[in-house]
Amino acid sequence: MAQKLSLAFLVHDFTSPSSCPQSPETNATSLRSPRVSPLMAKTRSPPAPRSRPCKHAGCTKFAVTRGHCIAHGGGKRCSVADCPSGAKTNGLCWKHGGSKTCSFPDCSNRSKTYGVPTAYFSALRHGLCWAHGGGKRCRADGCQRPAYERNDNLCDVHCSKKKHRSAPY
């Protein structure tokens, strides 16, 4: 008989029925699958869905609260009385101060306040607004323009120059 650790034993089937004694309690079928009682099989309920779809007609997103997704009114509401807006930070909406402000002294720019004329380029990064060095900058030497991931971390000017250089003429 080949040794059990040899490659020949692992590749070929050297077991015989007498080499592995089986009792009625441990037959081959009980080793392969556990026994389930008929009573247990009847009491099992179907698995519950992990998430529910939004109740809004035609919406395929998942419900967050009250049966709706964020876009259709689900999620936490602003904690200010009679405010229907969704909460962003600290239980408040954008209008009531639910955003982060720039950590630069005397700067009141808030994160992602697009549409507010006084907060142009105010998305925060590292606690600073874009005007104070918080945004992503162009990776070209000496360029301080805003960079974008879609442009391979280059500004629009350097990205267009790169495209023109690599285009075959």
N, C-alpha and C positions, 0 to 999 in steps of 0.2 A: 504494500500500500504506500502511495506517495505521501510525503510529509505535507501537513496541512498548510504550511507557509510557503511551499514551493509553487512556482508558476504553473506547473503541470496540474496540481491539485485545484488551483483556482480556475483554470480554463476548462478542465474536464470534470464530469460528474462521477466521482468515485464513491458516492454514498450508496449504501444498499439499505433495503428496508429494515434489516436486522441491526444496522449500526446506530439507528436512532429509535429507541424504544418509545412507543406512544401508549399512553393510557387512555381510557375512554374520556377522561376530563380534558385532555390536551390532544385532541385529534387535529388533523391538518386544517379543517375548516374553522375551528375555533381560534387557531393561531393567526389566520388571515384576517378575519373580521370579528369584532366583538359582538356578542349576542345582545340583541335588543328585545326586551320583553314586549309582548303585544300591547300591554297596558301603556307602556312608555311611548310607543309609536302613535297611539291614538291621542295622547295628551299634548303632543308637540304642536305648536302653532306655526304658521308660516313666518319666515323671517321678516322683521319689520324693515321698511325702507330706511336707509341711513339719512336721507334728506328728502324733504317734501318740495314739490314744485310750487312756484308762485301761483296764487289764485287768480292773478290778472289774466284775462283772456289772451291767448297767443304767446304768453311769456314762457320762455324755456329755462329761466334762471331758477335758483333754489331759494326757498323762503327762509328769511332770517327770523323775523318776529311777526306776529299777527297774521301769519299766512302769506306774507308778501316779501318780495326781494327788496333790496335797498332802493332801487329805481322806482318802485311802485308803493313806497310808504313804509317798508319794513325797517327795522333797525331802531336804535335808541333815539329818542327825541330830545331836543334842546331843553335844558332844565329851567329856562326862563319861562315865566307864566305866559300862557296863550301864544307861545311861539311854536309854529308847526314844523319848523326846519329840523333836519337831522343833526344830531350831535357829532362833532368832529373830535375835539380834544377837551378834556376835563368836563364833559357833560354839556358843553356849549356849542352852538353853531358858529359859523364864520362871523355873522353879524354881531354876536354877543361876546366875542373874544375867544372863541374856541380854536385858536391857531397859535403857532409858536411865533415869537418875535425875534428879531435879530439881536444877538448878544453884544453887538458893538455899542459903545457908549453913545447915548443920545440918538439912537436910530430906532424908529418905530415901525420899520418895514415888517410885514407879517408874511408867513409862508403861503405861497400860492394864492395870492389875492389878485388874481387876474381880473381885469375889468375895473379895478380901482386905479384912477389916473396917478395918484401919488405913490403907488407901489409897483412901478415898472421894474421888471426883472427881480422880483423879490422872493423867488423860491429859495428856501434855506438849504444849506449844506454845511455841515460842521458847525451849526449854530449861527452862521452868518448869512446875511442876504447876499444876493449876487453883487451888489455895488461894493460890498466890503470883502470880497474875495471868497464868498461861499459857493459860488457856482463852478461848474466844470469849465475850464479854459482850454483854448486851442493848444494842441501839442506842438505846433510849429514854433521854432525858436523866436522869442521876443513878442509873440502875438498874445494879446490879452482879450481877444474876442471870445464870445461864448461858443463852446464846442458842443457837439451833439454825437451821441452814440451811433446814430444812423450814418454819420459822416466819418466814421472811424476816428472819433475824438478830434476832429478838425473843425474849424469854423467854416461857414459857407464859402468864404473867399478862397481859403486854402484847399478846400475840397474840390471846388470847381477847377482850380489850377492843376490839381492832381489828376482829375478826370481828363483834362485837355492834354496833359503830358503822356498819359497812358493810352490815349485813343490812337489807333493806327491811321496814318494819313496817306 
